[in-house]
Amino acid sequence: MWIDNRMILGVIGGMGPLATQLYYKLIIEKTDANCDQEHINMIILSHATMPDRTKEILEGRSEELLDLLIKDAKMLEHNGAGVIAIPCNTSHVLMDKLQKSVGIKIINMVEETVRHITNTFSEQDLRIGILATDGTINTGLYQKALEKQGIYPVIPGADSQKLVMKLIYDGVKNGGDIDISDFIMVQEELFEKKCHGAILACTELSCLREMYELPPYYIDTMVILAEKSILACGGKIK
């Protein structure tokens, strides 16, 4: 639906709640607006009881997850959303099937991130690290997207991947203590593997980026999604 030449943004959120809160904050901060009325209109569905995406995918229950995402997307479409954003990387494994099930555009965070990388980096033999959940890594979601553009994807070794999952689940999702030395250990491996940059391919890691003011070396999928969401709805970016 269009309001004053701007589309309403529908958001399938709650995966997890803190990440959705950050996404909304980014939308507000990055919109070029001088008053309330210049911000985009949004319908935010915080579906916090959505089953864990990594667990569902790794245990072969992705169709059940897809059914829930389709219901959410159709509800947003029915209530006037003109475009949908999903601030959850792992759920994008189901993006193709989900997009075919609704009549409005769903912004593809993976595609937009890879496009951003190709437009930003000029290095030859580009090597980009991927920090994500086991579900996102094991499906090859970002690896395949990068390889299509001739970019070499680098995933953490087994020990580093355990630390990434610890940061995501025991730190951000559970609201527990975060040992930033865990992240530094992962970062050292990225440097050793000569990565030119690394994708924060989990929205909980986007929360970590904000908490610890991580450098531009880290490509934040949530920031990219927020900017594309603003533009898709007719807003302007600062």
C-alpha positions as CSV (number, residue, x, y, z in Angstrom):
1,M,0.0,0.0,0.0
2,W,1.2,3.5,-0.8
3,I,0.7,6.4,1.6
4,D,1.8,9.9,0.4
5,N,3.8,8.2,-2.4
6,R,5.6,6.0,0.2
7,M,5.1,2.3,0.6
8,I,4.4,0.7,4.0
9,L,7.3,-1.6,5.2
10,G,6.3,-4.9,6.7
11,V,8.8,-6.5,9.0
12,I,8.9,-10.2,10.0
13,G,10.9,-9.7,13.2
14,G,11.4,-11.3,16.6
15,M,14.3,-13.5,15.3
16,G,15.5,-12.4,17.8
17,P,13.8,-9.5,19.5
18,L,17.0,-7.5,20.2
19,A,18.0,-7.7,16.6
20,T,14.6,-6.4,15.5
21,Q,14.9,-3.6,17.9
22,L,18.3,-2.7,16.4
23,Y,16.9,-2.9,12.9
24,Y,14.1,-0.4,13.8
25,K,16.7,1.9,15.4
26,L,18.8,1.8,12.2
27,I,15.8,2.6,10.1
28,I,15.1,5.7,12.2
29,E,18.8,6.8,12.4
30,K,19.5,6.3,8.7
31,T,16.3,8.0,7.4
32,D,16.8,11.6,6.2
33,A,13.9,13.1,8.1
34,N,13.3,16.3,9.9
35,C,10.0,15.4,11.5
36,D,7.9,12.3,12.3
37,Q,6.0,12.6,9.0
38,E,9.1,12.2,6.9
39,H,9.9,8.7,8.3
40,I,8.5,5.6,6.6
41,N,5.5,3.8,7.9
42,M,6.1,0.3,9.2
43,I,4.2,-2.7,10.4
44,I,6.6,-4.7,12.7
45,L,5.6,-8.3,13.5
46,S,7.8,-9.5,16.3
47,H,7.2,-13.3,16.0
48,A,9.5,-14.2,18.9
49,T,8.0,-17.7,19.2
50,M,9.2,-18.6,15.7
51,P,11.1,-21.8,16.0
52,D,14.9,-21.5,16.0
53,R,15.9,-21.2,12.4
54,T,19.2,-23.1,12.7
55,K,17.7,-26.0,14.6
56,E,14.8,-26.3,12.2
57,I,17.0,-26.3,9.1
58,L,19.7,-28.7,10.5
59,E,17.0,-31.1,11.8
60,G,15.2,-31.2,8.4
61,R,12.1,-29.2,9.4
62,S,12.5,-26.3,7.1
63,E,9.0,-26.8,5.5
64,E,7.4,-26.1,8.9
65,L,9.5,-23.0,9.2
66,L,8.5,-21.9,5.7
67,D,4.8,-22.3,6.4
68,L,5.1,-20.0,9.4
69,L,7.1,-17.4,7.4
70,I,4.5,-17.5,4.6
71,K,1.7,-16.9,7.0
72,D,3.5,-13.9,8.5
73,A,4.3,-12.5,5.1
74,K,0.7,-12.9,3.9
75,M,-0.6,-11.3,7.0
76,L,1.6,-8.2,6.5
77,E,0.6,-8.1,2.8
78,H,-3.1,-8.3,3.8
79,N,-2.7,-5.5,6.3
80,G,-1.2,-3.1,3.7
81,A,2.5,-3.7,3.5
82,G,3.9,-2.9,0.1
83,V,7.3,-4.5,0.7
84,I,8.7,-6.9,3.3
85,A,12.0,-7.1,5.2
86,I,13.2,-10.0,7.3
87,P,16.1,-9.1,9.7
88,C,17.2,-12.7,10.0
89,N,19.9,-14.1,7.8
90,T,19.3,-17.8,8.4
91,S,15.6,-17.5,7.3
92,H,16.9,-16.4,3.9
93,V,17.7,-20.0,3.1
94,L,13.9,-20.2,2.3
95,M,13.7,-16.9,0.4
96,D,13.0,-18.3,-3.1
97,K,10.0,-20.3,-1.9
98,L,8.8,-17.6,0.4
99,Q,9.0,-14.9,-2.4
100,K,6.9,-17.1,-4.7
101,S,4.2,-17.4,-2.0
102,V,3.4,-13.7,-1.7
103,G,2.4,-10.9,-4.2
104,I,4.8,-8.2,-2.9
105,K,8.6,-7.9,-2.9
106,I,10.7,-9.3,-0.1
107,I,14.0,-7.5,0.1
108,N,16.7,-10.2,-0.2
109,M,19.4,-9.4,2.4
110,V,21.9,-11.9,1.0
111,E,21.7,-10.5,-2.6
112,E,21.8,-6.9,-1.4
113,T,24.9,-7.7,0.8
114,V,26.8,-9.3,-2.0
115,R,25.9,-6.4,-4.4
116,H,27.2,-4.0,-1.8
117,I,30.5,-6.0,-1.6
118,T,30.9,-6.0,-5.4
119,N,30.3,-2.3,-5.5
120,T,32.6,-1.5,-2.6
121,F,35.7,-3.6,-3.0
122,S,38.2,-3.2,-5.9
123,E,40.7,-5.9,-4.8
124,Q,41.7,-8.7,-7.1
125,D,41.1,-12.3,-5.8
126,L,38.7,-10.9,-3.2
127,R,38.4,-13.0,-0.1
128,I,35.4,-12.4,2.2
129,G,34.9,-14.1,5.6
130,I,31.4,-15.2,6.7
131,L,30.4,-15.1,10.4
132,A,27.0,-16.7,10.8
133,T,25.0,-19.5,12.5
134,D,25.7,-23.1,11.8
135,G,22.4,-23.1,9.8
136,T,23.5,-20.3,7.5
137,I,27.0,-21.8,7.1
138,N,25.9,-25.4,6.5
139,T,23.4,-24.4,3.8
140,G,26.1,-22.5,1.9
141,L,23.8,-19.5,1.6
142,Y,26.5,-16.8,1.5
143,Q,29.2,-19.0,0.0
144,K,27.1,-19.7,-3.1
145,A,26.1,-16.0,-3.5
146,L,29.7,-14.8,-3.2
147,E,31.0,-17.5,-5.6
148,K,28.5,-16.4,-8.2
149,Q,30.2,-13.1,-8.2
150,G,33.7,-14.5,-8.4
151,I,34.4,-13.8,-4.7
152,Y,36.2,-16.4,-2.6
153,P,34.2,-17.2,0.6
154,V,36.0,-18.0,3.8
155,I,34.3,-19.7,6.7
156,P,35.7,-20.1,10.2
157,G,37.4,-23.4,11.3
158,A,35.5,-25.6,13.7
159,D,36.9,-24.1,16.8
160,S,36.2,-20.5,15.6
161,Q,32.7,-21.5,14.5
162,K,31.9,-22.7,18.0
163,L,33.0,-19.3,19.4
164,V,30.7,-17.6,16.8
165,M,27.8,-19.7,18.0
166,K,28.7,-19.0,21.6
167,L,28.6,-15.2,20.9
168,I,25.3,-15.5,19.1
169,Y,23.4,-17.8,21.5
170,D,25.1,-17.6,24.9
171,G,25.8,-13.9,24.5
172,V,23.3,-11.9,22.5
173,K,20.3,-14.2,22.4
174,N,20.5,-15.3,26.0
175,G,21.5,-11.9,27.3
176,G,24.5,-13.5,28.9
177,D,28.0,-12.3,29.4
178,I,30.0,-11.6,26.2
179,D,33.7,-12.4,26.2
180,I,35.0,-10.2,23.5
181,S,38.2,-12.2,23.5
182,D,36.2,-14.9,21.8
183,F,35.5,-12.6,18.9
184,I,39.1,-11.4,18.8
185,M,40.2,-15.1,18.4
186,V,37.8,-15.5,15.4
187,Q,39.1,-12.2,14.0
188,E,42.7,-13.4,14.2
189,E,41.7,-16.4,12.0
190,L,40.1,-14.1,9.5
191,F,43.3,-12.1,9.3
192,E,45.4,-15.2,9.0
193,K,43.3,-16.4,6.1
194,K,43.9,-13.0,4.4
195,C,40.2,-11.9,4.3
196,H,39.7,-8.4,2.9
197,G,36.5,-8.1,5.0
198,A,34.0,-10.3,6.8
199,I,30.2,-10.4,6.6
200,L,28.3,-10.2,9.9
201,A,25.8,-12.7,8.5
202,C,23.7,-13.0,11.7
203,T,21.7,-10.2,13.1
204,E,22.8,-11.0,16.6
205,L,26.3,-10.2,15.4
206,S,24.9,-6.8,14.2
207,C,24.0,-6.2,17.8
208,L,27.6,-7.1,18.7
209,R,28.9,-4.6,16.2
210,E,27.0,-1.8,17.8
211,M,27.9,-2.9,21.3
212,Y,31.6,-2.9,20.6
213,E,31.8,-0.4,17.7
214,L,33.4,-2.9,15.3
215,P,35.4,-1.4,12.4
216,P,34.2,-1.1,8.8
217,Y,36.2,-4.3,8.1
218,Y,32.9,-6.0,9.1
219,I,30.1,-5.8,6.5
220,D,26.9,-5.6,8.5
221,T,24.0,-7.2,6.7
222,M,21.5,-5.4,9.0
223,V,22.8,-2.0,8.1
224,I,22.5,-2.9,4.4
225,L,18.9,-4.2,4.9
226,A,17.9,-1.1,6.7
227,E,19.1,1.2,4.0
228,K,17.5,-0.9,1.2
229,S,14.3,-0.9,3.2
230,I,14.2,2.9,3.5
231,L,14.8,3.3,-0.3
232,A,12.3,0.6,-1.2
233,C,9.5,2.5,0.6
234,G,10.3,5.8,-1.0
235,G,12.3,7.3,1.9
236,K,15.7,9.0,1.7
237,I,19.0,7.9,3.4
238,K,21.1,10.4,5.3
